Amino acid sequence: MNPLLIVALLVWAVSSVGLIVFVLLHSGKGTGLSDMLSGSLTPTSSGTSIIERNLDRITVGFAIAFGVSLLVLMVVYPKGL
């Protein structure tokens, strides 16, 4: 197997699991892990807590890694198994 294929598959697998986990960690209408952890912190001027913004950044990072790894897999292994 091509080493680039192995790396792309590993990035794809880790980013897919991470994306699922971090999407589930997001809060909806005042409930969720981000509100539980930041209950004592005051919200910033944008109306979201620091933890919620960090969850957004991490989720976007996993989404970008997932998309890039899919594009790399399409280029490296176009014919399938």
N, C-alpha and C positions, 0 to 999 in steps of 0.2 A: 504494500500500500504506500501511496505517496505520503511523505511526512506533512505536507501542507493539508492534505485531506484529513489526516488524523487530528491536526491542530484545529482545523475548521469544525470538525465534528465535536471535539471537546468544548470549544467555545460555544457552539450551538446548544449543546446539552446543558451546560452550566447556565447560559443566559436564559434558556427557556424555563428552567426550574426557578431561577432567581426572579424572572419576570412574573411568574405565577405567584410566588411568595410575596413579592413587594406590591403587587396589585391587590392582593388580599389584605395586606397590612393597612391600606389606605382607609381613611374614615369616611363615613357617609352620614351627613346631617348630625354631627356632634357626637358620634359614637365611633369607637375603634381604638386601635392601639395608640395612634398619635395623640388623641385627646386624653387618653388615660395617662400617658407618660408626661404630657406637658400641661397638666392641670394647674400647676402652680406658676407656670411661666406666663408672662403677659404676651398677648399677640402683638405682632408688628403692625406697622401702618397699613400693610396690604391685607390684613385680616386673617392671615394664616400663621401658624406657629412655626418656630424654627424646625421642629421635628418634621412637620408636614412638608416644609420646603425641601428638607433633606431627603425625605421619602420620594418626593417628586423627582429630584435630581438622580437618585439611584435608579428609580424605575425607568427614567428616560435613558440612562446609561445602559441598562440591560436591554431595553428595546432597540437601541442603536447597535449594540453588539449582536443581538439576534438577527437583525436585518442584514448587517454586513456579513455575518457568517453564512447566511442563506445565499447571498450573492456570490460569495467565494465558493460555496459548495456547487452552485450552478455552473460556475466557470471551470472549476477543477474537475468535476465529475458530471458532465452533462448527460451521459447516456443511462445513468442509473446502475443498479446492481445487475 
